Amino acid sequence: MEDSGLDITVRSLVDCEVVSLGGELDCQTSPELAAALAGAADGGRPVIVDLTELQFIDSSGLHVLMSGGDGARRILVCPPGNVARVLEIVRADKALAIFTELDAALDNVTGDARRSA
């Protein structure tokens, strides 16, 4: 089996789903991410997409990340670096909540869950 260049890990936590990405997100691998995000959003819970280990993203990857048509709230985790710079250029923070650390994103989700209860 050929390596696609993108590693996707999905974890179910108490308050959300966490989809962690590593490698390269491009036109060849973005359909894999779209499928993973659709599956993670099935329950309607928030989905945190952790880009910490992502090394490259192109416009097709950005499209998948920013088109949250699955109905679930989507949150990004992206530390400073090349991928964060691309997100800054396209002003992704206007459409999605973006945190530099996973713990901060998780705190945001659990804080929202406590306020809703």
Kinemage of the C-alpha trace (Angstrom):
@kinemage 1
@onewidth
@group {chain A} dominant
@subgroup {mainchain}
@vectorlist {calphas} color= white
{ca met a 1} P 0.000 0.000 0.000
{ca glu a 2} L 1.372 3.400 -0.991
{ca asp a 3} L 1.861 6.032 1.698
{ca ser a 4} L -0.424 8.999 1.000
{ca gly a 5} L 1.753 11.498 2.846
{ca leu a 6} L -0.975 12.364 5.364
{ca asp a 7} L -1.394 10.746 8.766
{ca ile a 8} L -4.877 11.090 10.304
{ca thr a 9} L -5.691 10.051 13.868
{ca val a 10} L -9.199 10.422 15.305
{ca arg a 11} L -9.788 10.313 19.072
{ca ser a 12} L -13.113 10.554 20.889
{ca leu a 13} L -12.878 12.532 24.113
{ca val a 14} L -15.601 13.327 26.638
{ca asp a 15} L -16.659 16.661 25.101
{ca cys a 16} L -15.383 16.480 21.519
{ca glu a 17} L -13.640 14.623 18.739
{ca val a 18} L -9.964 15.340 18.028
{ca val a 19} L -8.644 14.806 14.505
{ca ser a 20} L -4.829 15.044 14.439
{ca leu a 21} L -2.985 15.513 11.159
{ca gly a 22} L 0.633 14.924 10.256
{ca gly a 23} L 2.515 15.190 6.982
{ca glu a 24} L 1.135 16.948 3.925
{ca leu a 25} L -2.441 18.039 3.198
{ca asp a 26} L -2.854 18.603 -0.532
{ca cys a 27} L -5.144 17.802 -3.454
{ca gln a 28} L -4.322 14.094 -3.220
{ca thr a 29} L -4.885 13.772 0.535
{ca ser a 30} L -7.706 16.269 1.151
{ca pro a 31} L -10.440 13.697 0.299
{ca glu a 32} L -9.095 11.502 3.137
{ca leu a 33} L -9.428 14.430 5.532
{ca ala a 34} L -12.927 15.264 4.275
{ca ala a 35} L -14.016 11.695 5.008
{ca ala a 36} L -12.387 11.716 8.458
{ca leu a 37} L -14.016 15.042 9.372
{ca ala a 38} L -17.429 13.857 8.190
{ca gly a 39} L -17.095 10.751 10.340
{ca ala a 40} L -15.919 12.733 13.360
{ca ala a 41} L -18.816 15.186 13.001
{ca asp a 42} L -21.471 12.455 12.836
{ca gly a 43} L -22.463 12.900 16.488
{ca gly a 44} L -22.781 16.682 16.193
{ca arg a 45} L -20.085 17.249 18.828
{ca pro a 46} L -17.328 19.836 18.344
{ca val a 47} L -14.399 18.674 16.221
{ca ile a 48} L -10.905 19.892 17.035
{ca val a 49} L -8.478 19.566 14.126
{ca asp a 50} L -4.911 19.455 15.438
{ca leu a 51} L -2.458 20.687 12.796
{ca thr a 52} L 0.582 20.587 15.100
{ca glu a 53} L 2.361 17.889 13.056
{ca leu a 54} L 1.174 19.119 9.649
{ca gln a 55} L 4.101 20.230 7.488
{ca phe a 56} L 2.332 21.458 4.355
{ca ile a 57} L -1.123 22.621 3.278
{ca asp a 58} L -2.403 23.758 -0.115
{ca ser a 59} L -5.656 25.388 -1.233
{ca ser a 60} L -7.570 22.106 -1.448
{ca gly a 61} L -6.619 21.333 2.154
{ca leu a 62} L -7.681 24.808 3.228
{ca his a 63} L -11.015 24.295 1.489
{ca val a 64} L -11.687 21.089 3.419
{ca leu a 65} L -10.694 22.669 6.740
{ca met a 66} L -12.763 25.805 6.252
{ca ser a 67} L -15.902 24.314 4.687
{ca gly a 68} L -17.636 23.078 7.786
{ca gly a 69} L -20.792 21.915 6.045
{ca asp a 70} L -21.046 18.929 8.364
{ca gly a 71} L -22.881 20.947 11.036
{ca ala a 72} L -20.377 20.338 13.824
{ca arg a 73} L -18.427 23.195 15.353
{ca arg a 74} L -14.847 23.021 14.047
{ca ile a 75} L -11.823 24.334 15.947
{ca leu a 76} L -8.219 24.382 14.715
{ca val a 77} L -5.002 23.931 16.669
{ca cys a 78} L -1.992 25.320 14.835
{ca pro a 79} L 1.277 26.441 16.433
{ca pro a 80} L 3.371 29.171 14.812
{ca gly a 81} L 5.084 28.106 11.584
{ca asn a 82} L 4.470 27.700 7.859
{ca val a 83} L 0.957 26.250 8.149
{ca ala a 84} L -0.047 28.960 10.622
{ca arg a 85} L 1.253 31.583 8.198
{ca val a 86} L -0.969 30.190 5.419
{ca leu a 87} L -3.983 30.273 7.768
{ca glu a 88} L -3.116 33.881 8.633
{ca ile a 89} L -2.859 34.893 4.966
{ca val a 90} L -6.335 33.528 4.163
{ca arg a 91} L -7.719 34.988 7.404
{ca ala a 92} L -9.003 31.619 8.589
{ca asp a 93} L -9.502 33.089 12.068
{ca lys a 94} L -12.512 34.997 10.691
{ca ala a 95} L -14.308 31.691 10.024
{ca leu a 96} L -12.850 29.319 12.633
{ca ala a 97} L -11.545 29.442 16.170
{ca ile a 98} L -7.784 28.851 16.064
{ca phe a 99} L -5.601 28.034 19.072
{ca thr a 100} L -1.845 27.538 19.206
{ca glu a 101} L -2.074 24.646 21.704
{ca leu a 102} L -4.399 21.658 22.011
{ca asp a 103} L -4.947 22.239 25.745
{ca ala a 104} L -6.332 25.722 25.063
{ca ala a 105} L -8.750 24.362 22.452
{ca leu a 106} L -9.877 21.607 24.830
{ca asp a 107} L -10.386 24.176 27.606
{ca asn a 108} L -12.531 26.207 25.212
{ca val a 109} L -14.711 23.197 24.383
{ca thr a 110} L -15.111 22.062 27.995
{ca gly a 111} L -15.855 25.640 29.083
{ca asp a 112} L -18.614 25.865 26.472
{ca ala a 113} L -20.023 22.498 27.587
{ca arg a 114} L -20.143 23.660 31.239
{ca arg a 115} L -21.923 26.899 30.279
{ca ser a 116} L -24.519 24.956 28.261
{ca ala a 117} L -25.353 22.556 31.087
